[in-house]
Protein backbone atom coordinates (compact mmCIF):
# COMPACT_ATOMS: atom_id res chain seq x y z
CA UNK A 1 0.00 0.00 0.00
CA UNK A 2 1.05 3.63 -0.34
CA UNK A 3 3.11 4.93 2.57
CA UNK A 4 0.69 7.86 2.86
CA UNK A 5 -2.44 5.67 3.06
CA UNK A 6 -2.78 5.56 6.84
CA UNK A 7 -6.01 3.58 6.92
CA UNK A 8 -4.63 0.90 4.61
CA UNK A 9 -1.52 0.66 6.77
CA UNK A 10 -3.65 0.29 9.93
CA UNK A 11 -5.74 -2.40 8.20
CA UNK A 12 -2.57 -4.44 7.72
CA UNK A 13 -0.60 -3.59 10.86
CA UNK A 14 -3.13 -2.19 13.32
CA UNK A 15 -3.58 -5.33 15.38
CA UNK A 16 -0.94 -4.28 17.92
CA UNK A 17 -0.44 -0.55 18.40
CA UNK A 18 0.84 1.68 21.17
CA UNK A 19 -1.48 1.51 24.17
CA UNK A 20 -4.59 -0.65 24.35
CA UNK A 21 -6.12 0.06 20.94
CA UNK A 22 -6.45 -2.33 18.05
CA UNK A 23 -7.64 -1.47 14.53
CA UNK A 24 -9.66 -4.02 12.58
CA UNK A 25 -11.69 -3.86 9.36
CA UNK A 26 -15.31 -2.81 9.85
CA UNK A 27 -17.43 -5.71 11.08
CA UNK A 28 -14.46 -7.98 11.75
CA UNK A 29 -14.09 -9.85 15.03
CA UNK A 30 -10.69 -9.88 16.73
CA UNK A 31 -8.80 -12.93 15.46
CA UNK A 32 -7.30 -15.49 17.79
CA UNK A 33 -3.91 -13.98 18.68
CA UNK A 34 -0.86 -16.16 18.20
CA UNK A 35 2.86 -15.79 18.85
CA UNK A 36 5.17 -17.54 16.42
CA UNK A 37 8.31 -18.70 18.21
CA UNK A 38 11.47 -17.67 16.37
CA UNK A 39 14.74 -19.52 16.15
CA UNK A 40 17.89 -17.70 17.22
CA UNK A 41 18.92 -17.46 13.57
CA UNK A 42 15.56 -15.92 12.62
CA UNK A 43 15.77 -13.30 15.37
CA UNK A 44 19.34 -12.41 14.43
CA UNK A 45 18.37 -12.04 10.78
CA UNK A 46 15.36 -9.83 11.55
CA UNK A 47 17.49 -7.45 13.65
CA UNK A 48 20.50 -7.54 11.32
CA UNK A 49 18.43 -6.68 8.23
CA UNK A 50 16.64 -3.64 9.69
CA UNK A 51 15.47 -1.27 8.26
CA UNK A 52 14.49 -3.97 5.75
CA UNK A 53 11.78 -6.06 7.38
CA UNK A 54 12.81 -9.64 6.63
CA UNK A 55 10.39 -12.02 8.34
CA UNK A 56 10.38 -15.82 8.21
CA UNK A 57 8.39 -17.48 5.43
CA UNK A 58 4.67 -17.32 6.08
CA UNK A 59 4.91 -14.54 8.66
CA UNK A 60 3.42 -11.07 8.22
CA UNK A 61 4.08 -7.83 10.12
CA UNK A 62 1.19 -7.27 12.49
CA UNK A 63 2.55 -4.64 14.88
CA UNK A 64 3.24 -0.92 14.59
CA UNK A 65 4.98 1.74 16.68
CA UNK A 66 5.81 5.34 15.85
CA UNK A 67 9.34 6.76 15.64
CA UNK A 68 12.10 7.32 13.13
CA UNK A 69 14.49 4.70 14.52
CA UNK A 70 14.51 1.23 12.99
CA UNK A 71 12.84 -1.25 15.29
CA UNK A 72 11.04 -4.56 15.55
CA UNK A 73 8.40 -5.53 18.10
CA UNK A 74 8.77 -8.97 19.65
CA UNK A 75 7.24 -11.03 22.44
CA UNK A 76 9.43 -12.37 25.22
CA UNK A 77 8.74 -16.08 25.65
CA UNK A 78 11.19 -16.52 28.53
CA UNK A 79 14.50 -18.37 28.76
CA UNK A 80 16.01 -16.17 26.06
CA UNK A 81 13.37 -17.14 23.48
CA UNK A 82 11.60 -14.59 21.30
CA UNK A 83 8.32 -14.76 19.42
CA UNK A 84 6.74 -12.77 16.62
CA UNK A 85 3.25 -11.50 17.59
CA UNK A 86 0.61 -12.26 14.99
CA UNK A 87 -3.16 -11.77 14.59
CA UNK A 88 -3.25 -9.01 17.21
CA UNK A 89 -1.09 -10.70 19.84
CA UNK A 90 0.62 -8.22 22.15
CA UNK A 91 4.33 -7.56 21.75
CA UNK A 92 6.25 -7.08 25.00
CA UNK A 93 9.59 -5.61 23.87
CA UNK A 94 11.04 -3.15 21.37
CA UNK A 95 14.37 -4.01 19.73
CA UNK A 96 16.22 -1.05 18.18
CA UNK A 97 19.63 -1.71 16.61
CA UNK A 98 22.32 0.95 16.27
CA UNK A 99 21.38 2.98 13.15
CA UNK A 100 23.43 2.07 10.09
CA UNK A 101 23.72 5.67 8.91
CA UNK A 102 22.86 7.72 11.97
CA UNK A 103 24.20 11.23 12.57
CA UNK A 104 24.30 10.63 16.33
CA UNK A 105 27.06 8.15 17.25
CA UNK A 106 26.58 5.56 20.00
CA UNK A 107 22.87 6.42 20.14
CA UNK A 108 21.54 3.17 21.59
CA UNK A 109 24.27 3.00 24.25
CA UNK A 110 23.53 6.62 25.15
CA UNK A 111 19.80 5.86 25.45
CA UNK A 112 20.44 2.82 27.63
CA UNK A 113 22.76 4.91 29.84
CA UNK A 114 20.21 7.74 30.21
CA UNK A 115 17.41 5.36 31.14
CA UNK A 116 19.61 3.67 33.75
CA UNK A 117 20.58 7.07 35.15
CA UNK A 118 16.90 8.04 35.38
CA UNK A 119 16.05 4.83 37.23
CA UNK A 120 19.01 5.31 39.59
CA UNK A 121 17.75 8.84 40.29
CA UNK A 122 14.37 7.45 41.33
CA UNK A 123 12.47 8.50 38.20
CA UNK A 124 10.14 6.03 36.49
CA UNK A 125 11.89 4.94 33.28
CA UNK A 126 11.52 2.24 30.66
CA UNK A 127 13.65 -0.83 31.42
CA UNK A 128 16.42 -1.41 28.90
CA UNK A 129 19.46 -3.52 28.15
CA UNK A 130 22.01 -3.86 25.35
CA UNK A 131 22.16 -7.14 23.42
CA UNK A 132 24.26 -8.41 20.52
CA UNK A 133 22.27 -10.10 17.76
CA UNK A 134 25.05 -11.92 15.92
CA UNK A 135 27.08 -8.76 15.43
CA UNK A 136 24.25 -6.19 15.27
CA UNK A 137 24.10 -4.46 18.63
CA UNK A 138 20.67 -3.27 19.77
CA UNK A 139 18.86 -1.80 22.73
CA UNK A 140 16.07 -4.01 24.06
CA UNK A 141 13.28 -2.11 25.81
CA UNK A 142 10.47 -3.57 27.88
CA UNK A 143 7.21 -1.93 26.84
CA UNK A 144 5.73 0.13 29.67
CA UNK A 145 2.29 -0.13 28.01
CA UNK A 146 2.18 -3.87 28.65
CA UNK A 147 1.58 -5.50 32.03
CA UNK A 148 3.63 -8.48 33.34
CA UNK A 149 1.13 -10.92 31.84
CA UNK A 150 1.38 -9.27 28.42
CA UNK A 151 -1.92 -7.39 28.68
CA UNK A 152 -2.30 -3.95 27.18
CA UNK A 153 -2.20 -0.69 29.17
CA UNK A 154 -3.63 2.32 27.39
CA UNK A 155 -1.52 5.39 26.73
CA UNK A 156 -1.63 8.59 24.71
CA UNK A 157 1.40 10.66 23.82
CA UNK A 158 1.17 14.43 24.19
CA UNK A 159 0.39 14.93 20.50
CA UNK A 160 -2.57 12.59 20.85
CA UNK A 161 -3.69 14.22 24.11
CA UNK A 162 -4.00 17.57 22.32
CA UNK A 163 -5.17 16.20 18.97
CA UNK A 164 -2.02 17.27 17.15
CA UNK A 165 -0.55 15.67 14.05
CA UNK A 166 2.77 13.83 14.56
CA UNK A 167 4.43 16.36 12.26
CA UNK A 168 3.73 19.00 14.93
CA UNK A 169 5.63 17.16 17.66
CA UNK A 170 8.03 20.10 18.21
CA UNK A 171 6.32 23.08 19.83
CA UNK A 172 6.94 26.53 18.41
CA UNK A 173 7.22 29.75 20.40
CA UNK A 174 4.50 31.26 18.21
CA UNK A 175 2.02 28.55 19.18
CA UNK A 176 2.96 28.89 22.84
CA UNK A 177 2.35 32.64 22.76
CA UNK A 178 -1.10 32.29 21.22
CA UNK A 179 -2.34 29.14 22.98
CA UNK A 180 -0.25 28.86 26.13
CA UNK A 181 2.63 26.44 26.56
CA UNK A 182 1.92 22.93 25.38
CA UNK A 183 2.98 21.37 28.68
CA UNK A 184 0.52 23.59 30.57
CA UNK A 185 -2.25 22.61 28.15
CA UNK A 186 -1.56 18.89 28.63
CA UNK A 187 -1.60 19.26 32.41
CA UNK A 188 -4.83 21.27 32.27
CA UNK A 189 -6.50 18.33 30.51
CA UNK A 190 -4.90 15.57 32.55
CA UNK A 191 -4.91 16.92 36.13
CA UNK A 192 -8.67 16.61 36.73
CA UNK A 193 -8.36 12.88 36.02
CA UNK A 194 -5.10 12.31 37.91
CA UNK A 195 -4.68 8.81 39.32
CA UNK A 196 -3.47 10.03 42.70
CA UNK A 197 -3.24 13.75 43.32
CA UNK A 198 -3.14 16.47 40.64
CA UNK A 199 -0.11 17.97 42.36
CA UNK A 200 1.75 14.67 42.04
CA UNK A 201 1.00 14.54 38.32
CA UNK A 202 2.37 18.07 37.94
CA UNK A 203 5.53 17.34 39.95
CA UNK A 204 6.05 14.07 38.04
CA UNK A 205 6.07 16.03 34.79
CA UNK A 206 8.41 18.64 36.26
CA UNK A 207 10.84 15.90 37.34
CA UNK A 208 10.79 14.44 33.83
CA UNK A 209 11.27 17.82 32.12
CA UNK A 210 14.08 18.76 34.52
CA UNK A 211 15.83 15.45 33.91
CA UNK A 212 15.63 15.87 30.12
CA UNK A 213 17.18 19.34 30.42
CA UNK A 214 19.99 18.08 32.67
CA UNK A 215 21.00 15.20 30.39
CA UNK A 216 20.67 17.27 27.21
CA UNK A 217 17.85 15.26 25.67
CA UNK A 218 17.23 17.19 22.44
CA UNK A 219 14.46 14.79 21.43
CA UNK A 220 11.98 15.49 24.25
CA UNK A 221 9.12 16.39 21.93
CA UNK A 222 5.40 15.65 22.22
CA UNK A 223 5.70 12.10 20.84
CA UNK A 224 8.24 11.27 23.54
CA UNK A 225 6.10 12.12 26.56
CA UNK A 226 2.98 10.08 27.25
CA UNK A 227 0.15 9.62 29.72
CA UNK A 228 -1.08 6.26 30.98
CA UNK A 229 -4.86 5.97 31.10
CA UNK A 230 -6.57 3.40 33.30
CA UNK A 231 -9.84 1.58 32.76
CA UNK A 232 -11.79 4.28 34.62
CA UNK A 233 -10.00 7.13 32.83
CA UNK A 234 -7.49 7.76 35.62
CA UNK A 235 -4.33 9.43 34.32
CA UNK A 236 -0.65 9.20 35.31
CA UNK A 237 2.60 10.13 33.60
CA UNK A 238 4.21 7.33 31.61
CA UNK A 239 7.80 6.35 32.44
CA UNK A 240 10.61 8.18 30.66
CA UNK A 241 11.44 6.72 27.24
CA UNK A 242 13.42 7.70 24.14
CA UNK A 243 15.83 9.66 26.34
CA UNK A 244 19.44 10.26 25.29
CA UNK A 245 22.07 12.97 25.93
CA UNK A 246 21.79 14.05 22.29
CA UNK A 247 23.04 17.62 22.84
CA UNK A 248 26.31 16.41 24.34
CA UNK A 249 26.90 13.85 21.58
CA UNK A 250 25.91 15.98 18.59
CA UNK A 251 26.09 19.68 19.44
CA UNK A 252 23.99 20.75 16.46
CA UNK A 253 20.95 19.40 18.30
CA UNK A 254 19.80 21.35 21.33
CA UNK A 255 16.03 21.82 21.22
CA UNK A 256 13.93 21.40 24.34
CA UNK A 257 11.10 19.96 22.23
CA UNK A 258 8.59 22.05 24.19
CA UNK A 259 8.78 25.68 25.17
CA UNK A 260 9.98 26.13 28.74
CA UNK A 261 9.01 29.61 29.87
CA UNK A 262 9.18 30.66 26.24
CA UNK A 263 12.62 29.12 25.62
CA UNK A 264 13.34 26.35 23.12
CA UNK A 265 17.08 25.73 23.56
CA UNK A 266 18.34 23.51 26.36
CA UNK A 267 21.45 25.64 26.89
CA UNK A 268 19.26 28.69 27.59
CA UNK A 269 17.04 27.07 30.23
CA UNK A 270 17.80 28.06 33.81
CA UNK A 271 16.28 27.22 37.18
CA UNK A 272 14.02 30.27 37.06
CA UNK A 273 12.63 29.15 33.70
CA UNK A 274 11.66 25.74 35.01
CA UNK A 275 10.01 27.35 38.05
CA UNK A 276 8.12 29.87 35.92
CA UNK A 277 6.94 27.16 33.53
CA UNK A 278 5.79 24.91 36.39
CA UNK A 279 3.80 27.78 37.92
CA UNK A 280 1.68 27.91 34.76
CA UNK A 281 0.78 24.28 35.46
CA UNK A 282 -0.55 25.12 38.93
CA UNK A 283 2.49 24.47 41.11
CA UNK A 284 3.67 27.08 43.61
CA UNK A 285 7.19 28.51 43.43
CA UNK A 286 8.15 26.56 46.54
CA UNK A 287 6.79 23.26 45.19
CA UNK A 288 8.60 23.77 41.90
CA UNK A 289 11.92 24.79 43.46
CA UNK A 290 11.91 21.81 45.84
CA UNK A 291 11.06 19.38 43.03
CA UNK A 292 13.79 20.73 40.76
CA UNK A 293 16.42 20.78 43.51
CA UNK A 294 15.69 17.16 44.48
CA UNK A 295 15.79 16.07 40.84
CA UNK A 296 19.11 17.83 40.19
CA UNK A 297 20.74 16.27 43.26
CA UNK A 298 19.37 12.81 42.56
CA UNK A 299 20.45 12.98 38.90
CA UNK A 300 23.95 14.19 39.76
CA UNK A 301 24.37 11.30 42.20
CA UNK A 302 22.98 8.81 39.67
CA UNK A 303 25.36 10.03 36.94
CA UNK A 304 28.31 9.60 39.29
CA UNK A 305 27.19 6.03 40.03
CA UNK A 306 26.35 4.96 36.47
CA UNK A 307 29.31 3.88 34.30
CA UNK A 308 29.65 5.81 31.05
CA UNK A 309 29.48 3.69 27.88
CA UNK A 310 32.65 3.30 25.85
CA UNK A 311 32.98 6.08 23.29
CA UNK A 312 30.95 8.56 25.35
CA UNK A 313 33.50 9.28 28.08
CA UNK A 314 34.04 12.89 27.07
N, C-alpha and C positions, 0 to 999 in steps of 0.2 A: 504494500500500500504506500501511498505518498507520505513522506515524512511530515507533511503539514496537515494530514487528515487525522485529527486527534480522535475522533469517534471510531474510525476504523482501527487505529492503533489500540484503543481501549477494548474494542471488541476482541482483538487477538491476545492482548497482554494485560487485560484489566482484572484478571482473576485474583491477583495478589498485589495490592497497591499499598502505599504508605497508610498507616492507620488501620481502621477496621472496615473500610469500604471495599466492596467488590463490584465490578461492572460486568453485566451479562447482557446478551441480546434480549430485546423485549419479549416477554412471555416465557423465557427460558428458566428452568429450575437449576439451582446450583448443582453442578455435577459432583460425583463422588470424588473428593480430593485424594490424590495419591502422591507418594514421594518415591521417585525412582532412585534406588541406591546406585552410586557411581563407583567405579573402580578408581584406584589411586591414579592410574594412567589417564583416565577420563577427566578427573578433576584437574590434574596437572595440565592437560591439553587445553581445557576450557580457560584456565587462568592465563596460560602462556600465550594463547592466541588473541586475547583481548587487545584492541577493541573489536576484532572480528569475533562473532558469536558462534563458535564451533561446538555444537551439541552432538551427543551420541546419536547414532541412527535411530530414527523413530521418535526422538524427543523434540518437543517444541517449546519455545520460550513462553512462559505463562506468568511472568512476574515483571513488575516495572517499579522504578524508583528514580526520582529526579536527580539532576546533578550532572556536571560536565565531566567528572572523572569516570574512567572506564571501571565497570564493576560487574559482578555477577552475584545473584542472590541464591543462596543455598540453604539447605536444612541440615542442622547438626543431628546426626543419628547416634552419636555417642561413640566412645572408643576410637576416636580419630576418623570415623566414617562420615562421609557427606552424601546427601541426597539432593536430587533436583526436584523442586516442587512442581507438580503438574495438576491441572484441572482445579485450580483454586486453592491448592494446599498452601499453608503458610510457610514462608521462608523464615529462618531464624537468624541468619547471619549475612553480612555484606562483605564481600571479598574485593578489595581494590588493590590491584598491583601498582607498582611504581610506574608512572606514565612513561611511555617510550620516547616522547618528544616534548616533555614538559619544560616550561621556562622556570619552574621553581625546583631546584635540586633537593633531593632527600625529602620529598614532600611527605611520603607515607611515614617515614621514621619521625619526622617533625610532628605529624599529627598524633602518632602514638605517644610521643613524649608529652605533648601538651595535654592530652587526655589523662595521662598518668599523673601529671602535675596537678591538674584540676581535682582529681580524686584524692590525692595526697593532701590537698588544701581543704578538703571537706566539702567540695562542690559536687553535686550530682553530675556524673559524666558517663558517656557511653563506654562500655568495657571493650578494650582492644588488645590485640597482640600482633606481633610480626611473625609471619610464617614464610617458609621457602617452598614454592611449588615447583620442584625440579628446575631450579635456577631462576625462576621469576618470583621475586620477593614481593609480598603483598601484606597489607594491613587487613586483619580479620576483625570485624566489629560485630558485637552482639546487638541485635536490634532492640532498642528500648521500647518499641511499640509492639512487642510480643511478650507474653507472660511465660513463666518457666515451663508451662505445659504446651507452649506453642500457640496459644490463643492470641487473638488480635486485641490490641488496645488502641482506641481511636486517638488520633492526633490531627492538628491542623497547624501548618507553619504560618508565620505572620502574614505572608501574602494572602493565604487562604482566609485567615481571620478577617482581614480587611477587604476581601474580594478584589485583590489586585492580581494582575497578570504576572506570571513569572518574569517577564522581561523588565518589570518595574521593581525588581528585588532590591536595587540600591535606591535609597531615599535621596531626594534632592533638597537643597536648602529652599528652593522656591516652593515646593510642595509643603515643606514644614512651616514656612511663613504663612501660607494661606489656610492650611488645614490643622495646624498644630503638629508637633513632632509625632512621628509614626509610633514610637514606643509609648508615648502617652495615650495615643488613640487605642492601641492594643490593650493596654491596662484598663482603660475606661470601659472597654467591652468585657474584659475577662474578670475584673475584680468582683463584680456583683455575683459571680458564680464560683468564686474561689473555693477550692476544696476545704481548706482550713480557715485561714483568716486573710482578708484582703491585704492586710499589711504584710503578711508573710509572702504573698505572691509578689508584691511590689519589691520587697527586699531581695527575694530570690532572683528577680530580673536584674536588680542593681548589682548583685554579686556577679552574675553572669556577664553583664556589660563591663563591669570593672575588670574582671579577669581577662576578657578579650582585649581590652585596652592595654593591660599590663604586658601580655605575651605578644602583642603586636599582631593580632589576628585581623588581617586585612580582608577577610572573607566573611565577616559577621553581618551578612545581609539578611533580608526578611525570609529567605528560604532556609536559612541556617539557625533560626530560632523557631521553636514550636511550643504549642500548648498540648497537654494531654487532656482528654475529655472523657469523663467517666460515664457510666450507663445512665446516670441521673442528670447529666450535664455539668457535673462538678469539674472545675478547671484547675490545673496546676501547671507549672513550667516544666517542660521536658528537660531531660539531662542535656548537658553540653554535647555537641557533636560537630563534626567538620571544623575543628579548631586546630590551627597551626600558627606558629610564629612567622607568618608570611613576610611581614615588614622587615624582619631582621635577616631573612634569607635572601629576599629579592627587594631591594630598597625602592624600586619603582612602584611598588604596591604599598599603599598606606592609608587606604580609606577605612573609615569607621563602619561603613555599611549603612548605618542610620545616623541622623543628625543627633549630636549630643550637645545640647545648649547652643544649637545653631552651627556647630563645628562638624566637619566631615573628614578631618585628617587626624589620625591617631596621635601624631607628634604634637598637635596643637591642644589636645585635651588635657586639662589640669583638674585638680581636685575640685575646685570651685565649679567647674563645668558639670562634673558628675553630680554634685550636690544640687545645682540649679535645675538640671534635667530631672532628677528624681523628685524634686519638689512639684514639678508639673504633673507627676503621677499621683500625688497625694501624700508623699512622705514629708515629715518635718525635716528641717535642717539637721537637727540632732540625730534623728533616725538615720538619715542618709550618711552623715559623717561617720557615725559609729559603724555602719555596715561597710563602708568603703575602707575604713582603717583596719577592720578585722580581716577583710578580704586581702588587702595589700600585705599585711603581716603573714597571714596564712600562706599566701602564694609565694612570698619570698622564702619562707621556710621550706615549702614544698620543692621549689626550684633547687635549693641548696641540697636537698635530700634525694633528688631524682637524677640519676646519671644522664649526661648529655650523649645523644647518639653520635657515633663516629661520623665525621664530616661536618658536624654542626658546632664544634667546640667554640669557635670564635663568635 
